[in-house]
Amino acid sequence: MTVFEELKRRGLIAQMTHEDQIKKALENEKVTFYIGFDATADSLHVGHLLQIIVMMHMQRAGHRPIALLGTGTTMVGDPTGKTDMRKMLTKEQINSNAERFKAQISKFVDFTDDKALVLRNGDWLLKLNYMEFLRDIGVHFSVNRMLTAECFKSRLEKGLTFIEFNYMLMQSYDFLYLLQNYGCTLELGGDDQWSNIISGVDLARKVEKKEVYGMTFTLLTTKEGKKMGKTESGALWLDPEKVSPYDFFQYWRNIDDADVINCLKLMTFLPIEEIEAMESWEGSQLNEAKELLAFEVTKLVHGEEEALKAKEAARALFGAGVDSENMPTTALSDADFTEGAVTVADLLVKTGLANSKGAGRRLIEQGGISIGSEKVSDPFESVDRDDFAENGYIVLKKGKKVYHKVTL
């Protein structure tokens, strides 16, 4: 099976500018392609992971990835999918984020011996002469056409700033620059980037008179179309300091039954035939599929040892006992106690199980919080130091599946 057939069979491909030509190129040539990562945070999240998995499929088939870190475009901010302008970051913040991205991507993509490249678009975008850019690049863009793009539509109602309006030109110029300097002929991205990608293809073809292509891949969504990868505390980050391997595992272990087979196809490298054989599974078999998904994705991101620990801990939680050894843990200091006690609502905030004390109290009132096997009923209940004496810790339980160890 070719990589094109693999990507299509797994449901990873969403749209293509020239399907027949892309298929032919991927089957008969060594293609240099790129995917952009704007450095808007200090860690990649699970949405980026899907892009990285596509890079891995392509590299394993002999094609050359360029991971383009948006040290220039992040200065502007992509308006795609945003109702408000993105927060402006400093150059120092952007460069620091880009370095972290580079380290994370290097865990998945082989950059040795020119097999892949990491580039920063700030290296050329920040040096552009504005008047020359307008005359050489801006002349190829129709404002009327740009205003019909989905990435701008949602922003027009609230007000699209001129700086954001330039984002499409900059991303398009990236493709032209990479074609001219690195022989890059294919741009990939999430399906929400379709407008930006086809603009880049058009620009490269107009300026260089060469055949280049664009392809988008499926966004990670539920069967109902809602974006996946969001937790109560925010994004599902790849950094273990932001989301522990255990919590990462549990996210996938607890996804909806309707989404597990699709996620196995998109997020793992299990043979597609093996996954397709699971499409008829129901009941307890689907739980097996969820555990397999959780293990495979956690192994990919955090390594096999952490994935095994998370699986063992999860099995203990679903079984007869509670494995506290590999459970997410928060240590309390003296400052957390008032007269030798700390409220359960404060513990929920401290451990990240609630965003605020008010939210924590509401969880308690709804019967969603337990300490050990005892349900907490009073929203103002406190825990004393003595409650830690027996084991040296207590276990907070949120709902049926979320556990957290609290130590002194």
JOBELRA-V490971 format. One record per residue. N is the residue number from 1. SS is DSSP state (a for helix, b for strand, c for the rest). PHI is phi in degrees with one decimal (* if undefined). PSI is psi in radians with two decimals (NA if undefined). Layout:
((N SS PHI PSI) (N SS PHI PSI))
This chain:
((1 c * 2.29) (2 c -76.2 2.88) (3 a -64.8 -0.60) (4 a -62.2 -0.80) (5 a -64.9 -0.66) (6 a -63.2 -0.85) (7 a -62.0 -0.71) (8 a -69.4 -0.75) (9 a -65.5 -0.58) (10 c -79.0 -0.14) (11 c 81.0 0.32) (12 c -78.4 -0.50) (13 b -85.1 2.30) (14 b -104.8 -1.04) (15 b -138.3 2.68) (16 b -139.3 2.53) (17 c -75.4 -0.64) (18 c -147.1 1.48) (19 a -57.9 -0.86) (20 a -61.9 -0.73) (21 a -68.8 -0.69) (22 a -64.0 -0.80) (23 a -58.6 -0.80) (24 a -63.7 -0.78) (25 a -63.4 -0.78) (26 a -68.5 -0.44) (27 a -89.0 -0.36) (28 a -125.4 -0.13) (29 c -130.9 2.90) (30 c -95.8 1.85) (31 c -95.6 2.30) (32 b -92.6 2.16) (33 b -130.7 2.86) (34 b -137.5 2.68) (35 b -131.9 2.34) (36 b -96.4 2.53) (37 b -130.8 1.79) (38 c -71.7 2.34) (39 c -86.2 1.14) (40 c -89.4 -0.14) (41 c -146.3 3.03) (42 c -92.6 0.20) (43 c -155.2 2.62) (44 c -73.8 2.73) (45 b -121.5 -3.08) (46 a -67.4 -0.43) (47 a -63.7 -0.69) (48 a -65.8 -0.57) (49 a -59.5 -0.67) (50 a -61.4 -0.69) (51 a -65.2 -0.70) (52 a -65.8 -0.67) (53 a -62.1 -0.69) (54 a -62.5 -0.74) (55 a -58.7 -0.71) (56 a -66.0 -0.78) (57 a -56.3 -0.81) (58 a -66.3 -0.76) (59 a -65.5 -0.71) (60 a -62.4 -0.42) (61 c -89.2 0.07) (62 c 99.2 0.08) (63 c -91.5 2.81) (64 b -108.6 2.02) (65 b -83.4 2.56) (66 b -116.3 2.06) (67 b -90.3 1.89) (68 b -97.4 1.95) (69 b -86.9 2.19) (70 c -82.6 1.06) (71 c -70.6 -0.26) (72 c -98.4 -0.91) (73 a -64.2 -0.50) (74 a -66.5 -0.40) (75 a -64.9 -0.43) (76 c -97.0 -0.91) (77 c 97.9 2.12) (78 c -74.0 2.14) (79 c -77.7 -0.12) (80 c -56.3 2.18) (81 c 72.8 0.14) (82 c -109.7 2.41) (83 c -91.5 -0.29) (84 c -130.4 2.79) (85 c -63.8 2.45) (86 c -66.0 2.67) (87 c -64.8 2.32) (88 c -78.6 2.23) (89 c -105.2 2.72) (90 c -79.9 2.86) (91 a -58.7 -0.68) (92 a -64.3 -0.75) (93 a -63.7 -0.76) (94 a -63.4 -0.80) (95 a -65.9 -0.65) (96 a -64.7 -0.77) (97 a -61.5 -0.73) (98 a -62.5 -0.67) (99 a -63.3 -0.69) (100 a -67.2 -0.69) (101 a -60.2 -0.80) (102 a -57.7 -0.79) (103 a -63.6 -0.70) (104 a -70.0 -0.77) (105 a -63.9 -0.56) (106 c -64.1 -0.30) (107 c -73.6 -0.36) (108 c -111.6 -0.56) (109 c -114.1 2.38) (110 c -86.1 1.96) (111 c -100.4 0.15) (112 a -78.3 2.67) (113 a 51.7 0.67) (114 a 64.2 0.34) (115 c -71.2 -0.38) (116 b -158.9 2.81) (117 b -127.4 2.55) (118 b -113.8 2.09) (119 b -125.2 2.81) (120 b -122.4 2.12) (121 c -73.0 -0.20) (122 a -64.1 -0.40) (123 a -63.3 -0.45) (124 a -116.7 -0.61) (125 a -66.1 -0.66) (126 c -74.7 -0.14) (127 c -103.7 0.02) (128 c -67.2 2.48) (129 c -86.1 2.16) (130 a -60.8 -0.82) (131 a -65.3 -0.72) (132 a -64.8 -0.68) (133 a -63.1 -0.76) (134 a -61.7 -0.78) (135 a -72.6 -0.69) (136 a -87.7 -0.58) (137 c -111.2 -0.86) (138 a -58.6 -0.51) (139 a -62.6 -0.36) (140 a -89.1 0.00) (141 c -111.1 2.34) (142 c -96.8 2.13) (143 a -62.4 -0.71) (144 a -58.0 -0.74) (145 a -70.0 -0.70) (146 a -60.1 -0.66) (147 a -69.3 -0.29) (148 c -86.0 -0.15) (149 c -68.6 2.46) (150 a -59.4 -0.57) (151 a -66.3 -0.34) (152 a -102.4 -0.44) (153 a -55.6 -0.84) (154 a -67.4 -0.40) (155 a -88.7 -0.37) (156 a -65.1 -0.55) (157 c -64.8 -0.72) (158 c -91.4 -0.33) (159 c 118.7 1.96) (160 c -95.7 2.13) (161 c -76.8 2.74) (162 a -64.1 -0.60) (163 a -64.4 -0.69) (164 a -68.0 -0.58) (165 a -62.0 -0.43) (166 c -79.8 -0.21) (167 a -59.6 -0.77) (168 a -60.3 -0.68) (169 a -64.2 -0.72) (170 a -68.0 -0.77) (171 a -65.1 -0.67) (172 a -63.6 -0.72) (173 a -64.3 -0.59) (174 a -54.4 -0.82) (175 a -62.0 -0.77) (176 a -60.0 -0.80) (177 a -62.4 -0.77) (178 a -68.7 -0.57) (179 a -65.0 -0.81) (180 a -68.7 -0.61) (181 a -106.9 -0.33) (182 a -132.2 0.09) (183 c 67.4 0.46) (184 c -77.6 2.18) (185 c -120.4 0.06) (186 b -141.9 2.21) (187 b -107.9 2.30) (188 b -116.4 2.71) (189 b -177.8 2.99) (190 b -63.5 2.78) (191 a -64.4 -0.37) (192 a -71.4 -0.16) (193 a -97.1 0.16) (194 a -55.4 -0.80) (195 a -61.6 -0.77) (196 a -65.6 -0.67) (197 a -68.6 -0.81) (198 a -67.4 -0.48) (199 a -67.7 -0.68) (200 a -66.3 -0.71) (201 a -61.6 -0.79) (202 a -62.0 -0.76) (203 a -63.6 -0.83) (204 a -61.9 -0.69) (205 a -68.8 -0.69) (206 a -67.4 -0.75) (207 a -78.7 -0.81) (208 a -99.6 -0.16) (209 c 55.8 0.64) (210 c -120.8 2.74) (211 c -80.9 2.03) (212 c -131.8 2.85) (213 b -140.8 2.85) (214 b -134.4 2.54) (215 b -146.1 2.35) (216 b -111.2 2.71) (217 b -119.5 2.83) (218 c -57.7 2.40) (219 c -77.1 2.65) (220 c -81.5 1.71) (221 b -130.9 2.85) (222 c -76.1 3.05) (223 c -61.7 -0.46) (224 c -84.3 -0.02) (225 c 92.0 0.09) (226 c -83.9 2.47) (227 b -64.1 2.34) (228 c -92.2 2.92) (229 c 97.4 0.16) (230 b -106.5 2.33) (231 b -116.6 3.05) (232 c -62.3 -0.50) (233 c -95.7 0.09) (234 b 127.3 -2.65) (235 b -69.5 2.75) (236 c -87.9 1.54) (237 b -74.9 2.71) (238 c -86.6 -0.30) (239 c -73.2 2.11) (240 c -65.1 -0.31) (241 c -76.3 -0.39) (242 c -96.4 -0.64) (243 c -137.0 2.05) (244 c -65.4 2.68) (245 a -54.1 -0.61) (246 a -65.0 -0.86) (247 a -65.0 -0.61) (248 a -62.5 -0.81) (249 a -59.2 -0.82) (250 a -63.5 -0.57) (251 a -57.6 -0.85) (252 a -73.9 -0.57) (253 a -65.5 -0.45) (254 c -106.6 0.20) (255 c -68.6 2.86) (256 c -64.0 2.55) (257 a -54.1 -0.64) (258 a -68.8 -0.28) (259 a -104.7 -0.18) (260 a -66.5 -0.75) (261 a -67.2 -0.75) (262 a -60.9 -0.73) (263 a -66.5 -0.64) (264 a -61.3 -0.69) (265 a -67.9 -0.76) (266 a -80.3 -0.67) (267 a -106.6 -0.03) (268 c -128.2 2.96) (269 c -108.6 0.32) (270 c -60.3 2.52) (271 c -53.1 2.33) (272 a -60.9 -0.57) (273 a -63.0 -0.67) (274 a -65.4 -0.69) (275 a -70.5 -0.75) (276 a -61.0 -0.53) (277 c -68.5 -0.32) (278 c -87.1 -0.11) (279 c -62.6 -0.38) (280 c -94.3 0.01) (281 c -67.2 2.59) (282 c -141.5 2.91) (283 c 53.8 -2.17) (284 a -64.3 -0.48) (285 a -65.0 -0.63) (286 a -66.2 -0.58) (287 a -64.0 -0.65) (288 a -62.6 -0.72) (289 a -64.4 -0.68) (290 a -65.1 -0.75) (291 a -63.9 -0.69) (292 a -62.8 -0.78) (293 a -59.1 -0.87) (294 a -59.5 -0.75) (295 a -65.1 -0.81) (296 a -66.0 -0.74) (297 a -71.7 -0.68) (298 a -66.3 -0.69) (299 a -62.3 -0.73) (300 a -60.7 -0.74) (301 a -86.9 -0.73) (302 a -114.8 -0.07) (303 c 96.9 2.76) (304 a -66.0 -0.65) (305 a -62.0 -0.81) (306 a -67.5 -0.61) (307 a -65.3 -0.71) (308 a -65.0 -0.74) (309 a -59.8 -0.79) (310 a -64.5 -0.69) (311 a -65.4 -0.75) (312 a -63.9 -0.72) (313 a -65.0 -0.75) (314 a -64.6 -0.71) (315 a -63.2 -0.68) (316 a -64.2 -0.68) (317 a -67.4 -0.68) (318 a -79.5 -0.28) (319 c -98.6 -2.44) (320 c -83.1 -0.55) (321 c -121.0 3.08) (322 c -116.2 2.05) (323 c -87.0 1.74) (324 c -82.4 -0.25) (325 c -62.0 -0.74) (326 c -103.7 0.25) (327 c -78.8 2.55) (328 c -54.8 2.40) (329 b -131.6 2.44) (330 b -125.7 2.28) (331 b -98.6 2.34) (332 c -91.6 2.62) (333 c -111.4 3.01) (334 a -58.8 -0.56) (335 a -66.8 -0.32) (336 a -79.3 -0.25) (337 c -101.4 2.50) (338 b -121.3 2.00) (339 c 53.2 0.75) (340 c 78.6 0.19) (341 b -139.1 2.77) (342 b -139.8 2.36) (343 b -71.2 2.65) (344 a -63.8 -0.62) (345 a -60.7 -0.72) (346 a -64.6 -0.67) (347 a -63.2 -0.69) (348 a -63.7 -0.67) (349 a -70.3 -0.79) (350 a -59.3 -0.65) (351 c -88.8 -0.11) (352 c 83.0 0.18) (353 c -80.6 -0.22) (354 c -145.0 2.62) (355 c -82.5 -0.35) (356 c -155.1 2.89) (357 a -63.2 -0.66) (358 a -62.7 -0.74) (359 a -65.2 -0.66) (360 a -62.9 -0.76) (361 a -63.7 -0.67) (362 a -64.5 -0.67) (363 a -61.2 -0.71) (364 a -65.2 -0.80) (365 a -61.9 -0.53) (366 c -82.9 0.00) (367 c 78.3 0.42) (368 c -97.5 0.04) (369 b -123.9 2.35) (370 b -131.1 2.70) (371 b -115.9 1.98) (372 c 64.3 -2.20) (373 c -98.1 0.01) (374 b -99.0 2.16) (375 b -73.0 2.42) (376 c -88.7 2.18) (377 c -109.1 -0.47) (378 c -93.3 2.08) (379 c -63.7 -0.24) (380 c -110.2 0.27) (381 c -63.4 2.56) (382 b -118.9 2.82) (383 b -117.0 2.28) (384 b -91.8 2.81) (385 a -56.8 -0.60) (386 a -61.6 -0.46) (387 a -67.5 -0.27) (388 a -92.1 -0.13) (389 c -63.9 -0.70) (390 c -64.2 -0.87) (391 c -111.0 -0.21) (392 c 86.3 0.06) (393 b -160.4 2.90) (394 b -126.0 2.77) (395 b -115.5 2.09) (396 b -88.7 2.38) (397 b -123.1 2.22) (398 b -113.3 2.06) (399 c 65.5 -2.55) (400 c -98.6 -0.28) (401 c -128.1 -0.12) (402 b -107.9 2.09) (403 b -120.4 2.60) (404 b -149.0 2.26) (405 b -91.1 2.35) (406 b -119.2 2.18) (407 b -119.0 2.95) (408 c -95.3 NA))
